[in-house]
């Protein structure tokens, strides 16, 4: 996150001190402080692979030097920023739909016909076929046709009864670098058709619209409400539910959370828990595995399901990995990761501790003592009883396993990051004397400073501020000064975020969802 990056900069520019070195020690063990953003998730990887490896004769575009877009890649040692290619659909009159083509660079729409004036470079000009689905009144009758649109041509008109029909278009063969933007009238009618009969719109079209409108919200081409309309329909759907759609929703939702200072907000975290329960209720294990195999084939990922929340499916996979490793103790960590690893941002051994209970904790502890894995993995328990065990070993000066004070501090830092700071404040408050003896006053203040970056509400910040005040060191004002400045900065950031319309809209949607009033 930008806020975390700012925090790192503060300490990088600070004068050398014990406080700074301990902060850096906390940070270097974190795998989650790298920003999760649209650029990093698997959909973006698939887009880049399809753009680089495409054999469909698609043209190559390069934005002006000041262009900036989500799909920025390094190609031949140069930064190549590819614009979004948009096919825009509207209604010309009661008898024709109108289709126009645009490219988007730096959040500005550029007509392809005026590429010379806009400094947009185009090569290998070609054409593409688009699959058109016409949904007649009531959303029950379907007809399909292919249209071929040449690049740089004038608007294309498609005959049809625009007062009764809805049109959806996606590229054929399906490619993630091309996006379709419907005018508000058509988009609302698509949503209405979904509400009447989801099966009237095939899964690939639903996936296309969900993905496209997430990108449009990210770029500011459409408001978040358009994406959330589709999300609402998916959440409320009882029939013809697609795991791929849910995966897209969770990825997009997480991206919105980080971008809008909501990823660690209590309501946001609660919404993710409910998403998990809905997925578990709607997909049996057999259904989940079957649809996941289909997603794997589409995306090229062995395990495309994202495990940011470590849901039941991820836990099952990691427990299987634990049992396999116990039966094959000579297997390397690399081989276990290749066979049972998941997309999460944390190491496989850490997640085995998180999913495997005491069995997983004891097994990884033995591996750590044998030097096969890092002790930091032991900072990943999630079950209440395991957290108590972990905590007792951390604060016990005579613990036979965690002998080194440095190891204890490092594991505790990893625990703080792995749990996103949740519950960490209370643990320190309830065991203040033991933590002060273990870490010292100065490192606890450093921990509090790090935890500021894992807060997305003023209430969370105030909780951390209260505990930090207990450890202000009047003899050495430097750590206190750093905490105060970071606190002020993050408080201001959240205050500004609360004013943003997009964040307000997402938080209102989440609130309605949690209240059961989302329809």
Order of alpha helices (4+ residues) and beta strands (2+ residues): alpha-alpha-alpha-beta-beta-beta-beta-beta-beta-alpha-beta-beta-beta-beta-beta-beta-alpha-alpha-alpha-alpha-alpha-alpha-alpha-alpha-alpha-alpha-alpha-alpha-alpha-alpha-alpha-alpha
